[in-house]
Amino acid sequence: MKRLMLIILLLGSPAVWAADETVIIDVEAMTCPLCVTVVNKVLRQTDGVIKAKSSLKTRQAVVVVPEGFDTNKLLQAIDKTGYKGVIHQVEKSS
Protein backbone atom coordinates (compact mmCIF):
# COMPACT_ATOMS: atom_id res chain seq x y z
CA MET A 1 0.00 0.00 0.00
CA LYS A 2 2.81 2.42 0.88
CA ARG A 3 4.54 1.61 -2.40
CA LEU A 4 1.35 2.35 -4.37
CA MET A 5 0.93 5.69 -2.64
CA LEU A 6 4.55 6.59 -3.38
CA ILE A 7 4.09 5.78 -7.07
CA ILE A 8 0.93 7.89 -7.22
CA LEU A 9 2.71 10.82 -5.56
CA LEU A 10 5.68 10.57 -7.91
CA LEU A 11 3.55 10.35 -11.05
CA GLY A 12 1.50 13.32 -9.90
CA SER A 13 4.58 15.44 -9.36
CA PRO A 14 5.20 18.12 -12.03
CA ALA A 15 8.93 17.37 -11.94
CA VAL A 16 8.27 13.89 -13.30
CA TRP A 17 6.27 14.90 -16.35
CA ALA A 18 7.80 18.32 -17.08
CA ALA A 19 9.80 18.26 -20.29
CA ASP A 20 13.41 19.32 -20.46
CA GLU A 21 14.95 21.22 -23.34
CA THR A 22 18.27 20.67 -25.06
CA VAL A 23 19.99 23.91 -26.02
CA ILE A 24 22.80 23.77 -28.57
CA ILE A 25 25.11 26.77 -28.42
CA ASP A 26 27.81 27.65 -30.95
CA VAL A 27 30.85 28.83 -28.98
CA GLU A 28 33.31 30.89 -30.97
CA ALA A 29 37.07 30.73 -30.36
CA MET A 30 37.23 27.39 -28.53
CA THR A 31 40.62 26.17 -29.70
CA CYS A 32 41.93 23.87 -26.95
CA PRO A 33 40.83 21.39 -24.29
CA LEU A 34 41.14 24.06 -21.60
CA CYS A 35 38.57 26.17 -23.45
CA VAL A 36 36.13 23.26 -23.28
CA THR A 37 36.79 22.80 -19.57
CA VAL A 38 36.18 26.47 -18.81
CA VAL A 39 32.93 26.58 -20.80
CA ASN A 40 31.71 23.32 -19.23
CA LYS A 41 32.44 24.58 -15.74
CA VAL A 42 30.64 27.89 -16.11
CA LEU A 43 27.60 26.30 -17.72
CA ARG A 44 27.36 23.56 -15.07
CA GLN A 45 27.52 26.20 -12.33
CA THR A 46 24.59 28.12 -13.83
CA ASP A 47 21.47 27.74 -11.68
CA GLY A 48 18.92 25.46 -13.33
CA VAL A 49 21.30 23.66 -15.69
CA ILE A 50 20.74 19.91 -15.56
CA LYS A 51 23.63 18.84 -17.77
CA ALA A 52 26.22 20.57 -19.97
CA LYS A 53 28.88 19.23 -22.32
CA SER A 54 31.05 21.15 -24.76
CA SER A 55 32.93 19.82 -27.75
CA LEU A 56 36.12 21.17 -29.24
CA LYS A 57 35.46 19.27 -32.47
CA THR A 58 32.07 20.91 -33.10
CA ARG A 59 32.79 24.10 -31.13
CA GLN A 60 29.40 23.71 -29.52
CA ALA A 61 27.96 23.26 -26.06
CA VAL A 62 24.96 21.01 -25.52
CA VAL A 63 23.03 22.02 -22.41
CA VAL A 64 19.96 20.37 -20.87
CA VAL A 65 17.69 22.76 -18.98
CA PRO A 66 14.10 22.70 -17.69
CA GLU A 67 11.38 23.70 -20.14
CA GLY A 68 10.97 27.49 -20.26
CA PHE A 69 14.51 28.17 -19.00
CA ASP A 70 15.87 31.61 -19.92
CA THR A 71 18.61 30.73 -22.43
CA ASN A 72 20.09 34.21 -22.08
CA LYS A 73 21.50 33.02 -18.74
CA LEU A 74 23.58 30.48 -20.65
CA LEU A 75 24.90 33.11 -23.05
CA GLN A 76 25.72 35.45 -20.16
CA ALA A 77 27.63 32.67 -18.40
CA ILE A 78 29.67 31.98 -21.54
CA ASP A 79 30.32 35.71 -22.01
CA LYS A 80 31.89 35.84 -18.52
CA THR A 81 34.59 33.44 -19.73
CA GLY A 82 35.57 35.71 -22.60
CA TYR A 83 34.01 33.46 -25.25
CA LYS A 84 30.98 34.36 -27.34
CA GLY A 85 27.99 32.02 -27.52
CA VAL A 86 25.16 31.98 -30.03
CA ILE A 87 22.05 29.81 -29.65
CA HIS A 88 22.07 27.35 -32.54
CA GLN A 89 19.01 25.27 -31.65
CA VAL A 90 16.54 24.56 -28.85
CA GLU A 91 14.61 21.29 -28.87
CA LYS A 92 12.56 19.19 -26.49
CA SER A 93 14.57 16.45 -24.81
CA SER A 94 13.23 12.95 -25.18
Secondary structure, DSSP 8 states (H G I E B T S, - for coil): -HHHHHHHHHHHSHHHH--EEEEEEEEET--SHHHHHHHHHHHHTSTT--EEEEETTTTEEEEEEETT--THHHHHHHHHTT-EEEEEEEEE--
